[in-house]
Amino acid sequence: MMPRGPEPVPDGTDLVCRLQHRLEQMLSDCPEIDRFIVAFSGGLDSTVLLHACVLLGRLPGSCLAAVRGRQLEAIHIDHGLSPCSSDWKRHCQQQCDALSVPLVIRTVQVGDHSPPDRGGKVPEARARKARYEAFAEQLGSKDVLLQAHHQDDQAETVLLRLMRGAGPAGLSGMPAQRRLGQGRLLRPFLDVPGSQLEKHAREAGLSWIEDNSNHDPRMDRNFVRHRVAPVLAERWPAWRNGVSLTARHSAASARMDDELACQDLVRLRTGALPFIPEDRLLNGRELLKLTNHRQWNVLRFWIHEATGVRVGEAVLRRITGELLTARADARPEVPVAGFMMRRHRHCLCLSAPLHRIDTTWSGCWRPRREGEQLMLPDNGVLVARHAAGTGLPAGCVYGIRYRRRGEKCEVPGRPRRALGRLLQEYSIPDWWRDRLPLVTINDDPAWVPVIGICSTATSPTAGTGWDFEWLPPGISAESDCGH
């Protein structure tokens, strides 16, 4: 596991030496690096980072001087949100040319150009998402992206998250390093005050871009930076140091919560269900045995592992209140981070939302070759397979339809039973049952996904009969969900 943050460096240390010391700490477990890539907006902070990296690369024996091939690159993301975008790209190219640093310019599509709301969420959130996606696409497995976020940025992040009621994970602020795409993202200046970066820039005579939107108080971060921070500094000059310390303590607490959640998950895991992978299932009966804090902790961790989203208290309250304690015959659903949380018997199931299908649809099919597919309207495909043993008769025109209730079928070697009972017996979650395509002979179910062949009308010779496979939307041909 990658460390979350290095030890502090003395404040009086030269900026380039601080960068060297910090990178050595961060990369102690990563000796093989192909490229260092600086995220270069052209603003003051990223200009200082690029300049410091160039200076560091000239020092014999430094981590940047040891990079194989091209020692250093930069990447500039053009969001297309400012009329000055072309000027900024030109400035960044000139700066990189002067430093002999190769520059990649990526243009991203953010969406419309609607003005930001009071919180700056439109289009800032989309811009950030598009920016990080572009960064991730640029990184190989031995590449490192460097960003110039500093102590002031961290303090603002923690304050903003505090206002949103964040827990330890949120109050830990931006991590000093994390995975991004196939590579790693490092923030080596995260414990450096912004004033030191500005001091370095002025002493080195650097040129940088001033983005006027950084002074727009409608954006939450700008409001904190220009309205709140000065008031705090007047009363508590070292407030940013205190907030940074809170972030480190919160990060340690969040790691302990994650470790506890990992331990709880070991006993909460349950076997896979049809159409639901094992990592999307949780044993609700065992979950109820935990304290409320541990229930929420493991649920938050589990959902984040599955979706990448950290859910809030309102979602956790609905899961524990509506799903865990619902009647056995109830069918509660809770939207969770673009997914849907449901309950099947004592299991909590996290799966993608299911779109509507026309369950009155019916058709017919006469498969002629192995692997032949029948497209089902909005419901994936049926695939014809040669039966490994006894199969449905070849040359037959099969009916294809959905359940109408009251069907009965006969699994070979067992008495004729109601299809609904068989679906329960095979642990097929109820929200999947009406979506199962039935292969019929004389309108009687002859093959059902998961159950398989359920008809006495079979061919006893291997290779001459048919079996089938259903691939629901989003399921690959390698899956065995529909057997």
Buried (B, 14 or more C-beta within 10 A) or exposed (E): EEBBBBEEBEEEBEBBBBBBBBBEBBBEEEEEBBBBBBBBBBBBBBBBBBBBBBBBBEEEEBBBEEBEEEBBBBBBBBBBBBEBEEEBBEBBBEBBEEBEBBBBBBEBEBEEEEEBEEBBEBBBEBBEEBBBBBBBEBBEEBBBBBBBBBBBBBBBBBBBBEEEEBBBBBBBBBBBBEEBBEBBBBBBBBBBBBEBBBEBBEEEEBEBBEBEBEEBEEBBBBBBBEEBBEEBEEEEEEBBBEBBEBBBEBBBBBBEBBEBBEEBBEEBBBEBBBBBEEEBBBBBEBBEEBEEEBBBBBBBBBBBEBBEBBBBEEBBEBBBEBBBEEEEEEEBBBEBBEBBBBBBBBBBBBBEEBEEBEEEBBBEBEBEEEEBBBEBEEBBBBBBBBBEBBBBBBEBEBBBBBBEEEBBBBBEEEEEBEBBEBBEEBBBBBBBBEBBBBBBBEEBBBBBBBBBBBBEBBBEEEEEBBBBBBBBBEBEEEBEBBB
